[in-house]
Structures are given as structure tokens and as C-alpha cells.
Amino acid sequence: MKLLRPIAPMILALAISPASHAVAADSAAAEASTTVLDLNDVRKNPGNYQWFDFKPNLKKLILSGAADTQHVSILWYTIANGSVGLHYHAKTESVYTIDGSQADVKGVYPTGSLYFNPPGSGHAIKDSSGFFVLAYASPPDFGKTALIGEYTPVQIDTNAPDFEKKYPFKEKEPGVRIYAVPLDPQGGMSSEFIDLSAHPYEYKGNYLLVTKGNCIIDGKAYGKGMLVVAKAVKPQPFRIAAAKDGACLALGVSF
């Protein structure tokens, strides 16, 4: 089994100008500091990846950080109707449903759902089967459930028709529109959807997920379902632009 399949660099037998050499060096540095995952391949070929047992009936593929720290990981529930016991979140948690569904006391989260649990929240997950992008600003605590208070998760449907019209995108600069997800500033996490049609944009965060169109991230082209994750837990800058033949919509999460 293999963890990730690295993208082999393309070698061209031609003279490179100093400017081109600098761009190539920057691109190589960005590639070395990130992990790229095709979520469609994860879903279709889960056996190609090295998962570890996190809880009964629950496996994880850690992309940054460690199992007991703040991190970004892919969750894979190995059986239908998987579950996770009641746990407490001191900081914000983010979950994006790649494929499948899960539920808790606050609702059901089908494919394409994105939800954020604020600091001081807690839940038990049930009826869960599928793949999820999970980001923790701090790890869940299974021993401090008495601290769980009343809360309302922030929920977003990325499959909503006219998504860019449903949510309040604001022009940040010409050709760049941003929807900043309204998260508790005490939760240690921020998130935004980035809608690009022209000018490039620099985003500083932990991961970018292409949700629509084609995006150029640090000089490389990625289509829908491609996930680019900083290997370090510390947020890093990503340079993102729309491909020449269309628009780019990406989800960024930073903690």
C-alpha cells in the first residue's frame, strides 16, 4: 500500500531563462511543502492509501500534523452506519463530506456538505459512511464532555444551485470574490471560498480544495476534487488563479 502517489516532475531539454528558472524553483519549493490528493481516487481506490485505525470502524489518513494534534486528515468509515462517541471541541472543527453522509444531534450532512463546529461544542457522530476532509484547530477530547455547551454549527451546501449567488460573496479586488465563512474568532480557524475569474490571489492557509472549475495553484493546474494541503501545520501562502479557459472556485481553510 502506498500513502500518496507523487507527481513526477517534467524535465525539458531546453535553455531556461533566469526568470523562468526562478518560477520553476518557486513551483518546486511549493510542491515539496504540500501534499496533493485526488479525492476521486481516494473514493474509488481506498486500498491504495495507508490508513490507520483511529477508533473502532474508523480509519484516518493524516495529511499534516499528528493524530493527537491540530491537523488535516481524511476520514474513511470502513463500514456503513459507523459512529464516534461523544467528544468535546475546545477549538473549531471543520468537516467536508467528500462522499457519503454522517449525522449528529444537529443534523445530517450528505455529500457536498461543509460544517464547522465552534469552540465549546461537542457531538457524537452516527450513521456515518464515506469519506470526509477533517480539520482540527485542536484535537477532540473524549474526557471533557461535561464542558459541552449549546451551539449552532455553521453549515454550507457546496452543491447548492447558484452557489455563488446563494452565499454573500464580496469583491476583494477586480476578478476576485470572497465569501468569508462566519466563524468564531476564538476558535482558531478561518475559512473562505475564493471565486476567481481573472487576477491571481494569494491565500494563506492549511489547505485548498477545488470545488468548481479549474484552478492554478502555485503554478500547477487542478480540477474539481483536487486537494492541496500544507505539510506543516503552520499556514503557508498559496498563489491561486483561474485557468485561462474558465473560472475557479476553491475552499480554503486555515488554523
C-alpha positions in Angstrom: 0.0 0.0 0.0 1.2 3.5 -0.7 0.4 6.8 1.0 0.4 9.1 -1.9 1.5 9.0 -5.5 3.9 11.8 -6.1 3.6 13.7 -9.3 6.7 13.2 -11.3 8.3 16.5 -12.5 8.5 17.1 -16.2 12.1 17.5 -17.5 12.6 19.7 -20.6 15.8 19.7 -22.6 15.9 23.5 -23.3 17.6 26.6 -22.1 15.8 28.3 -19.1 16.0 32.0 -18.6 16.8 33.3 -15.1 13.1 34.4 -14.7 11.8 31.0 -15.8 14.3 29.3 -13.5 13.0 31.4 -10.6 9.4 30.4 -11.3 10.4 26.7 -11.6 12.3 26.9 -8.3 9.3 28.5 -6.6 7.0 25.8 -8.0 9.3 23.0 -6.9 9.5 24.5 -3.4 5.7 24.8 -3.2 5.4 21.2 -4.4 7.9 20.0 -1.7 5.9 21.7 1.0 2.5 20.4 0.0 0.6 17.1 -0.4 -1.7 16.8 -3.4 -4.6 14.4 -3.2 -7.2 13.5 -5.8 -10.4 12.9 -3.8 -12.0 11.0 -6.6 -9.1 8.5 -6.5 -9.3 8.3 -2.7 -13.0 7.4 -3.1 -12.5 4.9 -5.9 -9.3 3.3 -4.7 -9.1 3.5 -0.9 -6.8 0.4 -0.8 -4.0 2.5 -2.4 -3.6 4.6 0.8 -2.1 3.9 4.2 -4.8 4.4 6.7 -4.5 3.8 10.5 -7.2 2.8 13.0 -8.3 5.8 14.9 -11.4 4.4 16.6 -13.4 1.2 16.0 -14.7 1.2 12.4 -12.9 4.4 11.7 -9.7 4.9 9.8 -7.7 8.1 9.2 -5.1 9.3 6.6 -3.2 12.2 8.2 -2.0 14.8 5.8 -0.5 17.2 8.3 0.1 17.2 12.0 -0.4 14.1 14.0 -3.3 12.1 15.3 -3.4 13.8 18.7 -2.7 17.4 17.5 -4.2 20.0 15.3 -4.2 18.5 11.8 -5.8 18.0 8.5 -6.9 14.4 7.7 -9.1 12.3 5.5 -11.6 10.1 7.4 -12.8 6.8 6.0 -15.5 4.9 7.7 -14.9 1.3 6.9 -18.5 0.1 7.4 -21.9 1.5 6.9 -23.5 3.2 10.0 -20.1 4.0 11.6 -20.0 6.1 14.7 -17.8 8.1 17.0 -18.6 8.6 20.7 -19.4 11.9 22.4 -16.4 14.3 22.4 -15.7 17.9 23.1 -14.1 20.5 20.8 -12.1 23.3 22.6 -11.4 24.9 19.2 -13.2 24.9 15.8 -13.6 21.7 13.8 -14.3 21.6 10.1 -15.8 18.7 8.2 -16.4 18.4 4.4 -18.3 15.4 3.1 -16.4 14.1 0.1 -18.7 11.1 -0.5 -21.4 9.5 1.7 -23.1 11.0 4.8 -23.0 11.3 8.5 -25.3 12.7 11.2 -25.2 14.1 14.7 -27.7 15.7 17.0 -27.6 18.9 14.9 -28.5 17.3 11.6 -27.5 15.2 8.6 -24.5 16.0 6.4 -24.7 14.5 2.9 -22.2 14.6 0.1 -21.0 18.2 -0.6 -21.9 19.4 2.9 -19.4 21.5 4.8 -19.9 22.2 8.5 -18.0 23.9 11.3 -18.4 23.2 15.0 -17.4 26.2 17.1 -15.2 26.2 20.2 -17.1 24.7 23.2 -19.2 22.4 21.1 -19.3 18.6 21.1 -21.2 15.8 19.5 -21.5 12.1 18.9 -21.4 11.0 15.2 -23.7 8.3 14.0 -25.0 6.8 10.7 -21.6 7.6 9.1 -20.2 6.0 6.0 -17.9 7.6 3.4 -15.0 9.9 3.1 -14.5 13.3 4.8 -11.9 16.1 4.9 -11.5 16.8 8.6 -9.6 19.8 10.0 -9.0 20.4 13.7 -7.7 23.6 15.3 -7.3 21.3 18.3 -7.9 17.6 18.7 -11.3 16.3 20.1 -11.4 15.5 23.8 -13.3 12.4 24.8 -12.8 13.1 28.5 -14.2 16.6 28.9 -17.7 16.1 27.5 -19.2 17.9 30.6 -17.8 21.1 29.1 -20.1 20.9 26.0 -22.4 23.9 25.8 -25.2 24.8 23.5 -24.1 25.7 20.0 -25.1 26.0 16.4 -22.8 24.7 13.6 -22.1 26.7 10.6 -23.4 24.7 7.6 -22.8 25.2 3.9 -24.1 23.3 0.9 -21.4 23.4 -1.7 -23.8 21.6 -4.2 -26.4 24.3 -3.9 -27.6 25.6 -7.3 -26.1 29.1 -8.0 -23.8 28.6 -5.0 -22.0 31.9 -5.7 -25.4 33.8 -5.6 -26.7 32.0 -2.5 -23.8 32.9 -0.3 -22.7 36.6 0.3 -19.5 36.8 -1.9 -17.8 40.2 -1.8 -15.4 41.6 -4.3 -12.0 41.8 -2.7 -10.2 43.1 -5.8 -11.0 43.1 -9.6 -11.7 39.5 -10.6 -11.6 38.1 -7.1 -14.7 37.5 -5.0 -14.5 36.1 -1.5 -17.1 34.5 0.8 -15.6 34.6 4.3 -17.3 31.9 6.4 -18.6 33.4 9.6 -16.6 31.6 12.3 -16.0 32.3 15.9 -12.7 34.2 16.1 -11.9 32.4 19.3 -12.0 29.1 17.6 -8.5 29.3 16.0 -9.8 28.7 12.4 -10.8 30.8 9.5 -12.2 29.7 6.1 -13.2 31.3 2.8 -14.5 30.4 -0.6 -12.4 32.0 -3.4 -14.1 32.8 -6.7 -11.6 33.8 -9.4 -12.2 34.8 -13.0 -9.2 37.0 -13.7 -6.5 38.2 -11.4 -4.5 35.8 -9.2 -4.9 35.8 -5.4 -2.7 34.8 -2.5 -4.3 32.7 0.2 -2.5 31.8 3.4 -3.9 28.7 5.0 -3.6 24.9 5.6 -5.5 23.6 2.6 -7.2 24.5 -0.7 -9.9 22.3 -2.2 -11.1 22.9 -5.7 -14.9 22.8 -5.7 -15.7 24.1 -9.2 -13.9 24.8 -12.4 -10.1 24.7 -12.8 -7.6 26.4 -10.6 -3.9 27.1 -10.9 -2.3 26.7 -7.5 1.3 27.5 -7.2 1.8 27.2 -10.9 0.0 23.8 -11.4 -3.5 23.2 -12.8 -6.0 21.3 -10.7 -9.6 20.4 -11.4 -12.6 19.8 -9.2 -12.0 17.4 -6.3 -8.2 18.1 -6.0 -7.0 18.9 -2.5 -3.7 20.7 -1.9 -2.6 20.5 1.8 0.4 22.3 3.5 2.5 19.5 5.0 3.3 21.7 8.0 0.5 22.6 10.5 1.6 26.3 10.2 -0.4 28.1 7.5 1.5 28.8 4.3 0.9 31.0 1.3 -0.8 29.6 -1.8 -0.9 31.5 -5.0 -4.2 30.7 -6.8 -5.6 31.7 -10.2 -8.2 30.7 -12.6 -7.3 28.7 -15.7 -7.4 30.6 -18.9 -10.5 28.8 -20.2 -12.8 29.3 -17.2 -13.4 30.3 -13.6 -12.0 28.8 -10.4 -13.9 28.2 -7.1 -11.9 26.9 -4.2 -12.4 26.4 -0.4 -9.6 27.5 1.8 -9.2 26.5 5.5 -6.6 28.0 7.8 -5.9 27.4 11.5 
